[in-house]
């Protein structure tokens, strides 16, 4: 396979870090990966290489305020001055337009994990006609706490400043996620049951950072928006959607939130919505010891959707 890394200029001039994997044999599909909050796309390299071995052209990028994109421009844990969530969604469109130009590629499968799942859910509300299908991984439903958090984050951005690290919002967002697990060794055990992978995450300076007040304001803006019934009705009815999550994932309330979001989508007119919960897995199903099971389910769905 051929792996290439580059910075791609967005429509507002911001430069985003993009990696592509091209298979040597015939390309059977185009698979684009959206990573989660406080991490980066390089963590998906093994997953991307596996897909590439099965004939997929794979692309992925680091969102604003994340990974290698920050090395070029911006600040860690910060989308932008205004409309940050809308901007990172538009970045997905800009990245795909740029990397597909001049390449004869099949339609796109969009894959979004965690925060990336929220971005993907907004993307299909706006641009579902540009996609073959979508995989929503490690997502969750919007609760009353998100509305409270949204008001709090905006108040903190005004009083403390938008660029200030928000320890309070971080604690409110993730502080309870370890509660349902026994023999907890780190504050990130909720991510994955493989301690080696958890330690890799902790040791990575571009993972697990505290995001800014403005970031939390932008993210909760997005969460509230994507869960509005009218927005889901904008998705083209025949778009195949697969929800995947660990049965022990606190982000999806151990599956309850995942089924809730899937039901909202079905009730809004989306005709082909599937949900697969991986028994015993936590938030990062692609990092679990039995991740091959997740790989197999994804590949099977891609071939049969």
Secondary structure as UniProt FT lines:
FT   STRAND          2..9
FT   TURN            11..12
FT   STRAND          15..22
FT   STRAND          29..34
FT   TURN            37..38
FT   HELIX           41..44
FT   HELIX           45..53
FT   TURN            54..55
FT   STRAND          56..61
FT   TURN            64..65
FT   HELIX           67..72
FT   TURN            76..77
FT   HELIX           84..100
FT   TURN            101..102
FT   STRAND          108..113
FT   HELIX           115..127
FT   HELIX           128..130
FT   STRAND          131..137
FT   HELIX           144..159
FT   TURN            162..163
FT   HELIX           167..174
FT   TURN            175..180
FT   TURN            187..188
FT   HELIX           189..191
FT   HELIX           195..203
FT   TURN            205..206
FT   HELIX           213..226
FT   HELIX           229..232
FT   TURN            233..234
FT   TURN            237..238
FT   STRAND          240..246
FT   TURN            247..248
FT   TURN            250..255
FT   HELIX           256..267
FT   TURN            268..269
FT   STRAND          273..278
FT   TURN            279..280
FT   TURN            285..287
FT   TURN            289..290
FT   HELIX           291..304
//
